[in-house]
């Protein structure tokens, strides 16, 4: 049976400023990627989002990024790898402490924005950062776009679990990496077009690159960007499409660890 996780980036407000419709979105997804205060979020938002995830029975994950509130973590930063490991560990420790206090430990982690793109494409960054995550908690599931660098790094440190995520509204290049947001059509805003991509992925396990070629997407999780307009409607449509195809939406940690979804 087709089993799919629907996840979203959440908790991306700051203080009194709210971003996205997290409450509505969390009723439709199965895993939450929660900002840890560096690219967005703050302790109160983190606590509230974790509490809501617990109440809904969905997976909670750390969404760690560059220390870049002004740029929302989408600007590349040149930071020494050891210092960057410490920044990632700081964020993991902060959200893990709150999650443990609430009684809903984090099960997932992902790298946000520019940091995520850099780790996915650069083995010199992926190796120490994945090792840092594994040292912090080897039971965490690392979520990423297609990335041989991250998978190779995971194998080097004992095989910490990595799950590929399908980005429904982001263009792919020939290698399966995300196209830079600076380029035209890198972010797909047309919901009908996004849903055609979702349907293609669910039926065939593929996506069409920005150049028009099909590539395999070995993923079992679909990402909805919570800061995008129409995120709630998109999550609802994706969930309906999974169910229309006879599938189930489940938290990432509860997907079968040995079987890929039937196509």
Long-range contacts (C-beta under 8 A, 24 or more apart in sequence): 1-246, 1-247, 1-248, 1-261, 1-262, 2-202, 2-242, 2-245, 2-246, 2-247, 2-248, 2-261, 2-262, 2-263, 3-220, 3-247, 3-248, 3-250, 3-255, 3-256, 3-261, 4-202, 4-220, 4-221, 4-222, 4-242, 4-247, 4-248, 4-249, 4-250, 4-261, 5-30, 5-31, 5-59, 5-163, 5-220, 5-221, 5-222, 5-249, 5-250, 5-251, 5-252, 5-255, 6-30, 6-31, 6-221, 6-222, 6-224, 6-235, 6-238, 6-239, 6-242, 6-249, 7-31, 7-32, 7-33, 7-59, 7-61, 7-108, 7-143, 7-165, 7-221, 7-222, 7-223, 7-224, 7-252, 8-32, 8-33, 8-223, 8-224, 8-225, 8-226, 8-231, 8-235, 9-33, 9-35, 9-63, 9-112, 9-223, 9-224, 9-225, 9-226, 9-227, 10-34, 10-35, 10-49, 10-63, 10-226, 11-35, 11-40, 11-41, 11-45, 11-46, 11-48, 11-49, 11-63, 12-39, 12-40, 12-41, 12-72, 12-226, 12-227, 13-40, 13-41, 13-42, 13-45, 14-40, 14-41, 14-42, 14-45, 14-69, 15-42, 19-226, 19-227, 20-226, 20-227, 20-231, 21-226, 21-231, 21-232, 22-49, 22-52, 22-226, 23-52, 24-232, 25-224, 25-226, 25-231, 25-232, 25-235, 26-52, 26-53, 26-56, 26-58, 27-56, 28-232, 28-235, 28-236, 28-239, 29-58, 29-224, 29-235, 29-249, 30-58, 30-59, 30-249, 30-250, 30-251, 30-252, 31-58, 31-59, 31-60, 31-61, 31-108, 31-221, 31-251, 31-252, 31-253, 32-58, 32-59, 32-60, 32-61, 33-61, 33-62, 33-63, 33-108, 33-110, 33-112, 33-143, 34-60, 34-61, 34-62, 34-63, 34-95, 34-106, 35-63, 35-65, 35-112, 36-62, 36-63, 36-64, 36-65, 36-91, 36-92, 36-94, 36-95, 37-91, 37-94, 38-64, 38-65, 38-66, 38-67, 38-68, 38-69, 38-73, 38-87, 38-91, 39-65, 39-66, 39-67, 39-68, 39-69, 39-71, 39-72, 39-73, 39-74, 39-112, 39-113, 40-65, 40-69, 40-72, 40-73, 43-94, 43-98, 46-94, 46-95, 46-98, 47-98, 47-102, 50-95, 50-98, 50-99, 50-102, 50-104, 51-102, 51-104, 53-104, 54-102, 54-103, 54-104, 57-251, 58-251, 59-107, 59-108, 59-251, 59-252, 59-253, 59-254, 60-99, 60-104, 60-105, 60-106, 60-107, 60-108, 61-106, 61-107, 61-108, 61-109, 61-110, 61-141, 61-143, 62-91, 62-92, 62-95, 62-96, 62-106, 62-108, 62-109, 62-110, 62-140, 63-109, 63-110, 63-112, 64-88, 64-91, 64-92, 64-109, 64-110, 64-111, 64-112, 64-115, 65-91, 65-111, 65-112, 65-113, 65-114, 65-115, 65-116, 66-112, 66-113, 66-114, 66-115, 68-114, 72-113, 73-112, 73-113, 73-114, 73-115, 74-113, 74-114, 74-181, 75-114, 76-114, 76-117, 76-118, 77-114, 77-115, 81-124, 81-125, 81-128, 81-129, 82-128, 84-115, 84-125, 84-128, 84-129, 85-128, 85-129, 85-131, 85-132, 88-129, 88-132, 88-133, 89-132, 89-136, 92-133, 92-136, 92-137, 93-136, 96-136, 96-137, 106-140, 107-139, 107-140, 107-141, 107-251, 107-252, 107-253, 108-140, 108-141, 108-142, 108-143, 108-252, 108-253, 109-133, 109-140, 109-141, 109-142, 109-143, 110-142, 110-143, 110-144, 110-165, 111-144, 116-144, 116-145, 117-145, 117-177, 117-178, 117-180, 119-144, 119-147, 119-149, 119-150, 120-144, 120-145, 120-146, 120-147, 120-149, 120-150, 120-177, 120-178, 121-147, 121-149, 121-177, 122-149, 123-149, 123-152, 123-153, 125-149, 126-150, 126-152, 126-153, 127-152, 127-153, 127-156, 129-153, 130-154, 130-156, 130-157, 130-160, 131-156, 131-157, 133-160, 134-158, 134-160, 141-252, 141-253, 143-221, 143-252, 145-176, 145-177, 145-178, 146-172, 146-175, 146-176, 146-177, 146-217, 146-218, 146-219, 147-177, 161-257, 163-219, 163-220, 163-221, 163-252, 164-217, 164-218, 164-219, 164-220, 164-221, 165-219, 165-221, 165-222, 165-223, 166-198, 166-201, 166-207, 166-217, 166-219, 166-221, 166-222, 166-223, 167-223, 168-194, 168-197, 168-198, 168-201, 168-222, 168-223, 168-224, 168-234, 168-238, 169-194, 169-197, 169-224, 169-225, 169-228, 169-234, 171-209, 171-210, 172-207, 172-209, 172-210, 172-215, 172-217, 173-209, 173-210, 173-211, 174-209, 174-211, 174-213, 174-215, 176-215, 176-217, 179-210, 183-210, 185-210, 186-210, 189-228, 191-230, 191-233, 191-234, 191-237, 194-234, 195-234, 195-237, 195-238, 195-241, 198-222, 198-237, 198-238, 198-241, 199-241, 202-241, 202-242, 202-245, 202-247, 202-261, 202-263, 203-245, 203-263, 204-263, 205-261, 205-263, 218-260, 220-252, 220-255, 220-260, 220-261, 221-252
